């Protein structure tokens, strides 16, 4: 992933269309991420819920320091607000695949153009600028909205994976989009 992060960062300083703008998450963005301070957004995750400024700081610190992840902020261009984050991770060069996830969108922007626009920009970028042939997504089985969103987006279900951390066990539905199936936007 370090290779992908460096390779991607050579070309990615900004992704945008007429609806959203994405750029790599930096510590300076923390103050703009206040819409993500909502424990409900972190319900289907092993990540500590972001419930206050301290936990938001910890999230940003963890993700910006992890060389195996490339977190991005999502800004809504209509309002100028940073309304979410998404992350490129789990790069497997020998299999030419990576994952897109850890996506959190503020409640008032869910089920809008934001998530679809952000995913489209990232996938277009990856397929045009890297050797990636497959982008994978995990959605907690209980998270109906996320599962429906991925299917509607065109991702294909390919399996399930149960993960456990401490007392928490979650089953994730796994989806993917392959380069040969992608219609560039």
N, C-alpha and C positions, 0 to 999 in steps of 0.2 A: 504493500500500500504506500510505503514511503515513495517508491518510484512513481506511482500514479499521482500522489499528492504533488510531487515536484513537477511532473509532466503537466498535470492539469493546471497548476498555478502559473506555469509559463504562459498559458493561453487564457486563463480565466481570471480576470480581475473584476469582471462585471458581465452578467447575463441579463438581458432585459427584452421585453416586448412592450406593447402599449398598455399592459395591465399591471405587470409586476417587474421588480428589479431584484436580482440576487447578487450577492457578493460574499466572499469568504468572511466568516464570523471572526471578529477581533474583539479583544477585551474592551475596546472603546465603545462597542455596540451595547454593552450591558445596560446602560441607562435607557436605551431605546426599546428594550425587550420587555417592558413592564406589562404588556398584554398577555405574556406567557406566565405571569405569576398567578396561577390557578391550579390547585391540586387535581382538579377533574381532568385537565389536559394530560396528566401523567399517569392516569389510572391503569392503563394497560401496558405497563412498562416496568422493567427492573430498575429504571433510573429513579433516584430520589425525587419525590414530587417537589415542584417549585412552588412554594407557598409564601415566600417572602424574599426580600432583597438578598439576604444571606444565602439562601438556597439557589437563587438565580446566579449570584456570583460564583458559587461552587460549580454549577452546571457549565457556565461559560469557561471557567478555568479548566475544568476537566476536558471539555471538547476542544478548546483551542490548543491545549498542550498534548493532545493525543495524535501522534504522527500517522497513525493508522486510519484516521478519520479526517474528512474534509467537510466541516460544517459550514453551512451557508445561511445567511439571513434572507428573509423574504420580506420585501417592502411592497406595500400596496401603492401603486403610483397615483391612484385617484385621491387618496387621503394623505399620502406621504408618511404613513405609519409603518413601522416594522411590525408585521402581523404574524411572523412565524419563523421557524428554522427547519431545515432539512439537511441531511448528511449523506455524503458518499462514503462508503466503508466496505469492508470485506473484499478488497481487491484480490483476485486470484489470477495472476498473469498467465499461468500455464493453462487455465481454462477460459481466459479472455472474458471474465465476468466480474461484476462488482454488485454491490447492493446500494439501494437508495432508501433511506428510512430515518428513524428517530425524528420523524416529521411532527411538528407541533404547530397548529394553526389556531390563533385566538378564536374563541367561540363565535364572535360576531362575524367572522370571515369564513367559517366552515360552511360547506355546501355552497360555496360561491366559486368564482373563477380562479381564486388564488391558488389552491392546491393543484388543480389541473394545469394552470399556466406555469407554475414553478416546476412541476415534474416534466412538462414538455420541454422547457428550456434546458433542463439538466440532461435529459435523455438525448435531445438533439445534439447538444454539445458533446456528450460522451461518444456518441456514434460517429460524429463528424471529425473529432479531434484525437481520438485514442483508438487503441486496438480492441476495445471492449465490444463484444458481440452479444452480450446478454446482461440485462439489468434485472436484479431480483429485489423482491419486496417481501417483508413479513408483516402480517396483520394478526393481532391477537384474535383468536376465534370468537371471543365474546364481543369484540368491537365491530358490530354490524355495520356502522357507518363507514369505517375504514375498508372493510371487505367489499362492500357495495361500490365504494368509490374506485377501488382498484379494478374491479370487473368492468365497471362502466368506462374506465380509462383505457381498457383493452388488454390489461395484464391477464395472463393465462395461469390458472391454478395448476400447481404441479406436485403439491404434497403438504404434509403437516410436520411440525417439529415441536416437541414439548421440551421446555427449558425450565430448570429449577434453580432458584437462588434462595438459600435459607429455607424458610417456610413457604415461600411463594412459588407456585408452579403455574406456568402459562403454556397453553398450546397455541402455536402460531400457524396460520394458513400461509403457505408459501406461493408466491406468484412470480412470473417473469415476463419480460418483454424482450424478444430477440431482434437483433438488427434487421434480419430479413423480413420481419413482420411489421417493422416500424415505418410509418408514413411521416417523413420529415415535415415539420410545420414551417 
